[in-house]
Amino acid sequence: MPKEINIRFIYEETENEFEPLSVEYETGDNHSMLAYLLAYITANESLKKPCFLNYFEKDLKVLILENALEKMNGSN
């Protein structure tokens, strides 16, 4: 039976940057499919625009560090 992962990303955009307002997604217990989906999108977007992978890597590192800092500070 086909299953679905829905992602909703809301943001505000200015001329120079954007600000995420919310990210909503539901995977149930299937995190490997979410990982595949992100890898698939990254690979395809990298073919279209090679610099995409650099942006993705930078953003991923920043988000991981932010999450680690929040955890260390007891916010999460």
PDB file of N, CA, C and O in Angstrom:
ATOM      1  N   MET A   1       0.845  -1.177   0.000  1.00  0.00           N
ATOM      2  CA  MET A   1       0.000   0.000   0.000  1.00  0.00           C
ATOM      3  C   MET A   1       0.900   1.254   0.000  1.00  0.00           C
ATOM      4  O   MET A   1       1.801   1.358   0.832  1.00  0.00           O
ATOM      5  N   PRO A   2       0.669   2.183  -0.902  1.00  0.00           N
ATOM      6  CA  PRO A   2       1.483   3.402  -0.961  1.00  0.00           C
ATOM      7  C   PRO A   2       1.341   4.229   0.319  1.00  0.00           C
ATOM      8  O   PRO A   2       0.267   4.317   0.914  1.00  0.00           O
ATOM      9  N   LYS A   3       2.445   4.818   0.713  1.00  0.00           N
ATOM     10  CA  LYS A   3       2.464   5.696   1.886  1.00  0.00           C
ATOM     11  C   LYS A   3       2.961   7.061   1.444  1.00  0.00           C
ATOM     12  O   LYS A   3       3.492   7.211   0.343  1.00  0.00           O
ATOM     13  N   GLU A   4       2.791   8.042   2.295  1.00  0.00           N
ATOM     14  CA  GLU A   4       3.080   9.415   1.918  1.00  0.00           C
ATOM     15  C   GLU A   4       3.808  10.138   3.041  1.00  0.00           C
ATOM     16  O   GLU A   4       3.518   9.928   4.218  1.00  0.00           O
ATOM     17  N   ILE A   5       4.755  10.992   2.667  1.00  0.00           N
ATOM     18  CA  ILE A   5       5.387  11.920   3.604  1.00  0.00           C
ATOM     19  C   ILE A   5       5.049  13.320   3.104  1.00  0.00           C
ATOM     20  O   ILE A   5       5.384  13.682   1.976  1.00  0.00           O
ATOM     21  N   ASN A   6       4.393  14.094   3.936  1.00  0.00           N
ATOM     22  CA  ASN A   6       4.055  15.464   3.582  1.00  0.00           C
ATOM     23  C   ASN A   6       4.958  16.415   4.352  1.00  0.00           C
ATOM     24  O   ASN A   6       5.180  16.245   5.551  1.00  0.00           O
ATOM     25  N   ILE A   7       5.471  17.408   3.657  1.00  0.00           N
ATOM     26  CA  ILE A   7       6.318  18.417   4.281  1.00  0.00           C
ATOM     27  C   ILE A   7       5.710  19.777   3.974  1.00  0.00           C
ATOM     28  O   ILE A   7       5.375  20.081   2.829  1.00  0.00           O
ATOM     29  N   ARG A   8       5.574  20.579   5.002  1.00  0.00           N
ATOM     30  CA  ARG A   8       5.068  21.941   4.824  1.00  0.00           C
ATOM     31  C   ARG A   8       6.096  22.892   5.417  1.00  0.00           C
ATOM     32  O   ARG A   8       6.439  22.791   6.595  1.00  0.00           O
ATOM     33  N   PHE A   9       6.584  23.812   4.598  1.00  0.00           N
ATOM     34  CA  PHE A   9       7.619  24.760   5.001  1.00  0.00           C
ATOM     35  C   PHE A   9       7.105  26.160   4.714  1.00  0.00           C
ATOM     36  O   PHE A   9       6.843  26.503   3.561  1.00  0.00           O
ATOM     37  N   ILE A  10       6.959  26.967   5.747  1.00  0.00           N
ATOM     38  CA  ILE A  10       6.461  28.331   5.591  1.00  0.00           C
ATOM     39  C   ILE A  10       7.596  29.288   5.949  1.00  0.00           C
ATOM     40  O   ILE A  10       8.260  29.133   6.975  1.00  0.00           O
ATOM     41  N   TYR A  11       7.804  30.279   5.082  1.00  0.00           N
ATOM     42  CA  TYR A  11       8.896  31.223   5.315  1.00  0.00           C
ATOM     43  C   TYR A  11       8.545  32.593   4.758  1.00  0.00           C
ATOM     44  O   TYR A  11       7.653  32.745   3.924  1.00  0.00           O
ATOM     45  N   GLU A  12       9.283  33.584   5.251  1.00  0.00           N
ATOM     46  CA  GLU A  12       9.214  34.933   4.700  1.00  0.00           C
ATOM     47  C   GLU A  12      10.525  35.191   3.981  1.00  0.00           C
ATOM     48  O   GLU A  12      11.592  34.784   4.439  1.00  0.00           O
ATOM     49  N   GLU A  13      10.431  35.865   2.865  1.00  0.00           N
ATOM     50  CA  GLU A  13      11.619  36.098   2.046  1.00  0.00           C
ATOM     51  C   GLU A  13      11.815  37.598   1.834  1.00  0.00           C
ATOM     52  O   GLU A  13      10.874  38.334   1.536  1.00  0.00           O
ATOM     53  N   THR A  14      13.064  38.024   1.996  1.00  0.00           N
ATOM     54  CA  THR A  14      13.439  39.389   1.651  1.00  0.00           C
ATOM     55  C   THR A  14      14.381  39.309   0.463  1.00  0.00           C
ATOM     56  O   THR A  14      14.622  38.231  -0.080  1.00  0.00           O
ATOM     57  N   GLU A  15      14.903  40.435   0.071  1.00  0.00           N
ATOM     58  CA  GLU A  15      15.808  40.451  -1.079  1.00  0.00           C
ATOM     59  C   GLU A  15      17.092  39.663  -0.815  1.00  0.00           C
ATOM     60  O   GLU A  15      17.645  39.058  -1.735  1.00  0.00           O
ATOM     61  N   ASN A  16      17.570  39.664   0.427  1.00  0.00           N
ATOM     62  CA  ASN A  16      18.869  39.054   0.731  1.00  0.00           C
ATOM     63  C   ASN A  16      18.802  37.744   1.505  1.00  0.00           C
ATOM     64  O   ASN A  16      19.779  36.995   1.520  1.00  0.00           O
ATOM     65  N   GLU A  17      17.683  37.449   2.145  1.00  0.00           N
ATOM     66  CA  GLU A  17      17.629  36.255   2.983  1.00  0.00           C
ATOM     67  C   GLU A  17      16.194  35.797   3.155  1.00  0.00           C
ATOM     68  O   GLU A  17      15.261  36.410   2.636  1.00  0.00           O
ATOM     69  N   PHE A  18      16.034  34.708   3.894  1.00  0.00           N
ATOM     70  CA  PHE A  18      14.688  34.241   4.232  1.00  0.00           C
ATOM     71  C   PHE A  18      14.682  33.845   5.700  1.00  0.00           C
ATOM     72  O   PHE A  18      15.719  33.543   6.291  1.00  0.00           O
ATOM     73  N   GLU A  19      13.490  33.856   6.267  1.00  0.00           N
ATOM     74  CA  GLU A  19      13.324  33.468   7.660  1.00  0.00           C
ATOM     75  C   GLU A  19      12.287  32.356   7.739  1.00  0.00           C
ATOM     76  O   GLU A  19      11.123  32.570   7.401  1.00  0.00           O
ATOM     77  N   PRO A  20      12.699  31.172   8.184  1.00  0.00           N
ATOM     78  CA  PRO A  20      11.728  30.093   8.346  1.00  0.00           C
ATOM     79  C   PRO A  20      10.725  30.451   9.436  1.00  0.00           C
ATOM     80  O   PRO A  20      11.104  30.908  10.514  1.00  0.00           O
ATOM     81  N   LEU A  21       9.453  30.243   9.150  1.00  0.00           N
ATOM     82  CA  LEU A  21       8.412  30.496  10.141  1.00  0.00           C
ATOM     83  C   LEU A  21       7.928  29.192  10.763  1.00  0.00           C
ATOM     84  O   LEU A  21       7.649  29.135  11.960  1.00  0.00           O
ATOM     85  N   SER A  22       7.828  28.147   9.945  1.00  0.00           N
ATOM     86  CA  SER A  22       7.466  26.844  10.498  1.00  0.00           C
ATOM     87  C   SER A  22       7.834  25.733   9.518  1.00  0.00           C
ATOM     88  O   SER A  22       7.842  25.920   8.302  1.00  0.00           O
ATOM     89  N   VAL A  23       8.136  24.581  10.089  1.00  0.00           N
ATOM     90  CA  VAL A  23       8.388  23.369   9.319  1.00  0.00           C
ATOM     91  C   VAL A  23       7.547  22.276   9.964  1.00  0.00           C
ATOM     92  O   VAL A  23       7.662  22.013  11.161  1.00  0.00           O
ATOM     93  N   GLU A  24       6.709  21.650   9.166  1.00  0.00           N
ATOM     94  CA  GLU A  24       5.859  20.578   9.671  1.00  0.00           C
ATOM     95  C   GLU A  24       6.022  19.358   8.772  1.00  0.00           C
ATOM     96  O   GLU A  24       5.989  19.467   7.546  1.00  0.00           O
ATOM     97  N   TYR A  25       6.196  18.196   9.396  1.00  0.00           N
ATOM     98  CA  TYR A  25       6.261  16.952   8.637  1.00  0.00           C
ATOM     99  C   TYR A  25       5.890  15.802   9.546  1.00  0.00           C
ATOM    100  O   TYR A  25       6.001  15.903  10.768  1.00  0.00           O
ATOM    101  N   GLU A  26       5.457  14.726   8.960  1.00  0.00           N
ATOM    102  CA  GLU A  26       5.068  13.541   9.711  1.00  0.00           C
ATOM    103  C   GLU A  26       5.666  12.321   9.032  1.00  0.00           C
ATOM    104  O   GLU A  26       5.409  12.073   7.854  1.00  0.00           O
ATOM    105  N   THR A  27       6.457  11.566   9.765  1.00  0.00           N
ATOM    106  CA  THR A  27       7.069  10.364   9.193  1.00  0.00           C
ATOM    107  C   THR A  27       6.568   9.089   9.853  1.00  0.00           C
ATOM    108  O   THR A  27       6.828   7.994   9.356  1.00  0.00           O
ATOM    109  N   GLY A  28       5.864   9.214  10.952  1.00  0.00           N
ATOM    110  CA  GLY A  28       5.554   8.012  11.714  1.00  0.00           C
ATOM    111  C   GLY A  28       6.872   7.471  12.253  1.00  0.00           C
ATOM    112  O   GLY A  28       7.648   8.209  12.859  1.00  0.00           O
ATOM    113  N   ASP A  29       7.118   6.212  12.037  1.00  0.00           N
ATOM    114  CA  ASP A  29       8.377   5.613  12.474  1.00  0.00           C
ATOM    115  C   ASP A  29       9.343   5.400  11.323  1.00  0.00           C
ATOM    116  O   ASP A  29      10.367   4.739  11.497  1.00  0.00           O
ATOM    117  N   ASN A  30       9.042   5.947  10.148  1.00  0.00           N
ATOM    118  CA  ASN A  30       9.834   5.650   8.968  1.00  0.00           C
ATOM    119  C   ASN A  30      10.857   6.749   8.668  1.00  0.00           C
ATOM    120  O   ASN A  30      10.754   7.452   7.663  1.00  0.00           O
ATOM    121  N   HIS A  31      11.830   6.881   9.544  1.00  0.00           N
ATOM    122  CA  HIS A  31      12.843   7.914   9.368  1.00  0.00           C
ATOM    123  C   HIS A  31      13.783   7.609   8.207  1.00  0.00           C
ATOM    124  O   HIS A  31      14.360   8.532   7.632  1.00  0.00           O
ATOM    125  N   SER A  32      13.947   6.352   7.853  1.00  0.00           N
ATOM    126  CA  SER A  32      14.815   6.016   6.723  1.00  0.00           C
ATOM    127  C   SER A  32      14.230   6.542   5.410  1.00  0.00           C
ATOM    128  O   SER A  32      14.981   6.916   4.510  1.00  0.00           O
ATOM    129  N   MET A  33      12.913   6.574   5.292  1.00  0.00           N
ATOM    130  CA  MET A  33      12.292   7.116   4.080  1.00  0.00           C
ATOM    131  C   MET A  33      12.471   8.624   4.020  1.00  0.00           C
ATOM    132  O   MET A  33      12.686   9.176   2.942  1.00  0.00           O
ATOM    133  N   LEU A  34      12.385   9.297   5.160  1.00  0.00           N
ATOM    134  CA  LEU A  34      12.624  10.741   5.197  1.00  0.00           C
ATOM    135  C   LEU A  34      14.068  11.027   4.802  1.00  0.00           C
ATOM    136  O   LEU A  34      14.324  11.962   4.043  1.00  0.00           O
ATOM    137  N   ALA A  35      15.009  10.242   5.303  1.00  0.00           N
ATOM    138  CA  ALA A  35      16.416  10.415   4.935  1.00  0.00           C
ATOM    139  C   ALA A  35      16.601  10.212   3.429  1.00  0.00           C
ATOM    140  O   ALA A  35      17.320  10.973   2.782  1.00  0.00           O
ATOM    141  N   TYR A  36      15.957   9.193   2.876  1.00  0.00           N
ATOM    142  CA  TYR A  36      16.041   8.953   1.436  1.00  0.00           C
ATOM    143  C   TYR A  36      15.466  10.132   0.659  1.00  0.00           C
ATOM    144  O   TYR A  36      16.055  10.579  -0.325  1.00  0.00           O
ATOM    145  N   LEU A  37      14.314  10.635   1.102  1.00  0.00           N
ATOM    146  CA  LEU A  37      13.674  11.762   0.426  1.00  0.00           C
ATOM    147  C   LEU A  37      14.592  12.984   0.404  1.00  0.00           C
ATOM    148  O   LEU A  37      14.734  13.630  -0.635  1.00  0.00           O
ATOM    149  N   LEU A  38      15.209  13.304   1.528  1.00  0.00           N
ATOM    150  CA  LEU A  38      16.119  14.450   1.586  1.00  0.00           C
ATOM    151  C   LEU A  38      17.340  14.228   0.691  1.00  0.00           C
ATOM    152  O   LEU A  38      17.790  15.152   0.012  1.00  0.00           O
ATOM    153  N   ALA A  39      17.875  13.008   0.689  1.00  0.00           N
ATOM    154  CA  ALA A  39      19.012  12.697  -0.174  1.00  0.00           C
ATOM    155  C   ALA A  39      18.617  12.785  -1.644  1.00  0.00           C
ATOM    156  O   ALA A  39      19.383  13.294  -2.462  1.00  0.00           O
ATOM    157  N   TYR A  40      17.445  12.299  -1.980  1.00  0.00           N
ATOM    158  CA  TYR A  40      16.946  12.331  -3.363  1.00  0.00           C
ATOM    159  C   TYR A  40      16.801  13.776  -3.851  1.00  0.00           C
ATOM    160  O   TYR A  40      17.249  14.120  -4.945  1.00  0.00           O
ATOM    161  N   ILE A  41      16.170  14.610  -3.027  1.00  0.00           N
ATOM    162  CA  ILE A  41      15.997  16.018  -3.391  1.00  0.00           C
ATOM    163  C   ILE A  41      17.353  16.693  -3.539  1.00  0.00           C
ATOM    164  O   ILE A  41      17.576  17.432  -4.498  1.00  0.00           O
ATOM    165  N   THR A  42      18.254  16.448  -2.604  1.00  0.00           N
ATOM    166  CA  THR A  42      19.588  17.053  -2.650  1.00  0.00           C
ATOM    167  C   THR A  42      20.330  16.654  -3.912  1.00  0.00           C
ATOM    168  O   THR A  42      20.926  17.503  -4.575  1.00  0.00           O
ATOM    169  N   ALA A  43      20.302  15.380  -4.251  1.00  0.00           N
ATOM    170  CA  ALA A  43      20.996  14.899  -5.445  1.00  0.00           C
ATOM    171  C   ALA A  43      20.421  15.532  -6.713  1.00  0.00           C
ATOM    172  O   ALA A  43      21.171  15.970  -7.585  1.00  0.00           O
ATOM    173  N   ASN A  44      19.093  15.581  -6.814  1.00  0.00           N
ATOM    174  CA  ASN A  44      18.471  16.159  -8.006  1.00  0.00           C
ATOM    175  C   ASN A  44      18.707  17.653  -8.121  1.00  0.00           C
ATOM    176  O   ASN A  44      18.974  18.156  -9.212  1.00  0.00           O
ATOM    177  N   GLU A  45      18.611  18.365  -7.012  1.00  0.00           N
ATOM    178  CA  GLU A  45      18.847  19.810  -7.055  1.00  0.00           C
ATOM    179  C   GLU A  45      20.312  20.124  -7.352  1.00  0.00           C
ATOM    180  O   GLU A  45      20.612  21.139  -7.980  1.00  0.00           O
ATOM    181  N   SER A  46      21.222  19.260  -6.908  1.00  0.00           N
ATOM    182  CA  SER A  46      22.650  19.451  -7.188  1.00  0.00           C
ATOM    183  C   SER A  46      22.953  19.311  -8.671  1.00  0.00           C
ATOM    184  O   SER A  46      23.853  19.971  -9.190  1.00  0.00           O
ATOM    185  N   LEU A  47      22.198  18.450  -9.355  1.00  0.00           N
ATOM    186  CA  LEU A  47      22.372  18.317 -10.802  1.00  0.00           C
ATOM    187  C   LEU A  47      21.934  19.593 -11.523  1.00  0.00           C
ATOM    188  O   LEU A  47      22.549  20.005 -12.506  1.00  0.00           O
ATOM    189  N   LYS A  48      20.868  20.208 -11.021  1.00  0.00           N
ATOM    190  CA  LYS A  48      20.357  21.434 -11.627  1.00  0.00           C
ATOM    191  C   LYS A  48      21.246  22.632 -11.330  1.00  0.00           C
ATOM    192  O   LYS A  48      21.484  23.484 -12.187  1.00  0.00           O
ATOM    193  N   LYS A  49      21.731  22.675 -10.093  1.00  0.00           N
ATOM    194  CA  LYS A  49      22.527  23.816  -9.644  1.00  0.00           C
ATOM    195  C   LYS A  49      23.609  23.296  -8.696  1.00  0.00           C
ATOM    196  O   LYS A  49      23.320  23.045  -7.526  1.00  0.00           O
ATOM    197  N   PRO A  50      24.843  23.129  -9.165  1.00  0.00           N
ATOM    198  CA  PRO A  50      25.898  22.514  -8.365  1.00  0.00           C
ATOM    199  C   PRO A  50      26.135  23.163  -7.002  1.00  0.00           C
ATOM    200  O   PRO A  50      26.557  22.477  -6.071  1.00  0.00           O
ATOM    201  N   CYS A  51      25.878  24.454  -6.858  1.00  0.00           N
ATOM    202  CA  CYS A  51      26.113  25.114  -5.570  1.00  0.00           C
ATOM    203  C   CYS A  51      25.091  24.706  -4.515  1.00  0.00           C
ATOM    204  O   CYS A  51      25.275  25.002  -3.334  1.00  0.00           O
ATOM    205  N   PHE A  52      24.014  24.029  -4.922  1.00  0.00           N
ATOM    206  CA  PHE A  52      22.979  23.611  -3.968  1.00  0.00           C
ATOM    207  C   PHE A  52      23.566  22.771  -2.847  1.00  0.00           C
ATOM    208  O   PHE A  52      23.211  22.958  -1.683  1.00  0.00           O
ATOM    209  N   LEU A  53      24.448  21.858  -3.178  1.00  0.00           N
ATOM    210  CA  LEU A  53      25.036  20.969  -2.176  1.00  0.00           C
ATOM    211  C   LEU A  53      25.816  21.752  -1.130  1.00  0.00           C
ATOM    212  O   LEU A  53      25.794  21.401   0.050  1.00  0.00           O
ATOM    213  N   ASN A  54      26.505  22.807  -1.550  1.00  0.00           N
ATOM    214  CA  ASN A  54      27.239  23.640  -0.592  1.00  0.00           C
ATOM    215  C   ASN A  54      26.282  24.320   0.382  1.00  0.00           C
ATOM    216  O   ASN A  54      26.536  24.349   1.587  1.00  0.00           O
ATOM    217  N   TYR A  55      25.181  24.868  -0.137  1.00  0.00           N
ATOM    218  CA  TYR A  55      24.184  25.493   0.737  1.00  0.00           C
ATOM    219  C   TYR A  55      23.589  24.470   1.700  1.00  0.00           C
ATOM    220  O   TYR A  55      23.430  24.739   2.890  1.00  0.00           O
ATOM    221  N   PHE A  56      23.265  23.301   1.172  1.00  0.00           N
ATOM    222  CA  PHE A  56      22.668  22.246   1.997  1.00  0.00           C
ATOM    223  C   PHE A  56      23.612  21.852   3.130  1.00  0.00           C
ATOM    224  O   PHE A  56      23.198  21.747   4.285  1.00  0.00           O
ATOM    225  N   GLU A  57      24.879  21.635   2.792  1.00  0.00           N
ATOM    226  CA  GLU A  57      25.864  21.230   3.800  1.00  0.00           C
ATOM    227  C   GLU A  57      26.034  22.300   4.869  1.00  0.00           C
ATOM    228  O   GLU A  57      26.085  21.990   6.059  1.00  0.00           O
ATOM    229  N   LYS A  58      26.122  23.550   4.451  1.00  0.00           N
ATOM    230  CA  LYS A  58      26.280  24.657   5.403  1.00  0.00           C
ATOM    231  C   LYS A  58      25.070  24.744   6.328  1.00  0.00           C
ATOM    232  O   LYS A  58      25.222  24.844   7.545  1.00  0.00           O
ATOM    233  N   ASP A  59      23.874  24.707   5.753  1.00  0.00           N
ATOM    234  CA  ASP A  59      22.656  24.799   6.566  1.00  0.00           C
ATOM    235  C   ASP A  59      22.521  23.613   7.511  1.00  0.00           C
ATOM    236  O   ASP A  59      22.101  23.781   8.656  1.00  0.00           O
ATOM    237  N   LEU A  60      22.868  22.433   7.052  1.00  0.00           N
ATOM    238  CA  LEU A  60      22.783  21.242   7.890  1.00  0.00           C
ATOM    239  C   LEU A  60      23.712  21.371   9.102  1.00  0.00           C
ATOM    240  O   LEU A  60      23.310  21.075  10.228  1.00  0.00           O
ATOM    241  N   LYS A  61      24.944  21.810   8.874  1.00  0.00           N
ATOM    242  CA  LYS A  61      25.889  21.985   9.980  1.00  0.00           C
ATOM    243  C   LYS A  61      25.395  23.020  10.976  1.00  0.00           C
ATOM    244  O   LYS A  61      25.491  22.811  12.185  1.00  0.00           O
ATOM    245  N   VAL A  62      24.870  24.131  10.484  1.00  0.00           N
ATOM    246  CA  VAL A  62      24.357  25.180  11.367  1.00  0.00           C
ATOM    247  C   VAL A  62      23.190  24.660  12.205  1.00  0.00           C
ATOM    248  O   VAL A  62      23.140  24.893  13.412  1.00  0.00           O
ATOM    249  N   LEU A  63      22.256  23.958  11.569  1.00  0.00           N
ATOM    250  CA  LEU A  63      21.100  23.443  12.293  1.00  0.00           C
ATOM    251  C   LEU A  63      21.499  22.402  13.333  1.00  0.00           C
ATOM    252  O   LEU A  63      20.931  22.374  14.424  1.00  0.00           O
ATOM    253  N   ILE A  64      22.465  21.549  13.012  1.00  0.00           N
ATOM    254  CA  ILE A  64      22.940  20.559  13.986  1.00  0.00           C
ATOM    255  C   ILE A  64      23.582  21.254  15.180  1.00  0.00           C
ATOM    256  O   ILE A  64      23.340  20.870  16.324  1.00  0.00           O
ATOM    257  N   LEU A  65      24.400  22.274  14.924  1.00  0.00           N
ATOM    258  CA  LEU A  65      25.023  23.024  16.017  1.00  0.00           C
ATOM    259  C   LEU A  65      23.989  23.752  16.868  1.00  0.00           C
ATOM    260  O   LEU A  65      24.087  23.755  18.095  1.00  0.00           O
ATOM    261  N   GLU A  66      23.002  24.367  16.227  1.00  0.00           N
ATOM    262  CA  GLU A  66      21.945  25.051  16.977  1.00  0.00           C
ATOM    263  C   GLU A  66      21.181  24.074  17.865  1.00  0.00           C
ATOM    264  O   GLU A  66      20.878  24.386  19.017  1.00  0.00           O
ATOM    265  N   ASN A  67      20.872  22.900  17.335  1.00  0.00           N
ATOM    266  CA  ASN A  67      20.162  21.891  18.129  1.00  0.00           C
ATOM    267  C   ASN A  67      21.013  21.415  19.299  1.00  0.00           C
ATOM    268  O   ASN A  67      20.500  21.223  20.401  1.00  0.00           O
ATOM    269  N   ALA A  68      22.310  21.224  19.069  1.00  0.00           N
ATOM    270  CA  ALA A  68      23.208  20.789  20.135  1.00  0.00           C
ATOM    271  C   ALA A  68      23.298  21.852  21.225  1.00  0.00           C
ATOM    272  O   ALA A  68      23.286  21.520  22.410  1.00  0.00           O
ATOM    273  N   LEU A  69      23.387  23.118  20.846  1.00  0.00           N
ATOM    274  CA  LEU A  69      23.446  24.197  21.834  1.00  0.00           C
ATOM    275  C   LEU A  69      22.160  24.279  22.651  1.00  0.00           C
ATOM    276  O   LEU A  69      22.202  24.478  23.865  1.00  0.00           O
ATOM    277  N   GLU A  70      21.032  24.126  21.990  1.00  0.00           N
ATOM    278  CA  GLU A  70      19.753  24.128  22.704  1.00  0.00           C
ATOM    279  C   GLU A  70      19.694  22.991  23.717  1.00  0.00           C
ATOM    280  O   GLU A  70      19.228  23.167  24.842  1.00  0.00           O
ATOM    281  N   LYS A  71      20.171  21.826  23.301  1.00  0.00           N
ATOM    282  CA  LYS A  71      20.159  20.664  24.194  1.00  0.00           C
ATOM    283  C   LYS A  71      21.071  20.892  25.406  1.00  0.00           C
ATOM    284  O   LYS A  71      20.721  20.556  26.538  1.00  0.00           O
ATOM    285  N   MET A  72      22.251  21.473  25.140  1.00  0.00           N
ATOM    286  CA  MET A  72      23.193  21.754  26.225  1.00  0.00           C
ATOM    287  C   MET A  72      22.628  22.778  27.210  1.00  0.00           C
ATOM    288  O   MET A  72      22.888  22.710  28.411  1.00  0.00           O
ATOM    289  N   ASN A  73      21.862  23.714  26.689  1.00  0.00           N
ATOM    290  CA  ASN A  73      21.273  24.753  27.533  1.00  0.00           C
ATOM    291  C   ASN A  73      19.962  24.320  28.176  1.00  0.00           C
ATOM    292  O   ASN A  73      19.349  25.085  28.920  1.00  0.00           O
ATOM    293  N   GLY A  74      19.537  23.108  27.893  1.00  0.00           N
ATOM    294  CA  GLY A  74      18.319  22.574  28.498  1.00  0.00           C
ATOM    295  C   GLY A  74      17.042  23.080  27.887  1.00  0.00           C
ATOM    296  O   GLY A  74      15.977  22.956  28.492  1.00  0.00           O
ATOM    297  N   SER A  75      17.121  23.653  26.691  1.00  0.00           N
ATOM    298  CA  SER A  75      15.920  24.183  26.044  1.00  0.00           C
ATOM    299  C   SER A  75      15.105  23.105  25.378  1.00  0.00           C
ATOM    300  O   SER A  75      13.942  23.336  25.050  1.00  0.00           O
ATOM    301  N   ASN A  76      15.665  21.949  25.169  1.00  0.00           N
ATOM    302  CA  ASN A  76      14.979  20.909  24.416  1.00  0.00           C
ATOM    303  C   ASN A  76      14.749  19.682  25.244  1.00  0.00           C
ATOM    304  O   ASN A  76      14.179  18.705  24.757  1.00  0.00           O
TER     305      ASN A  76
END
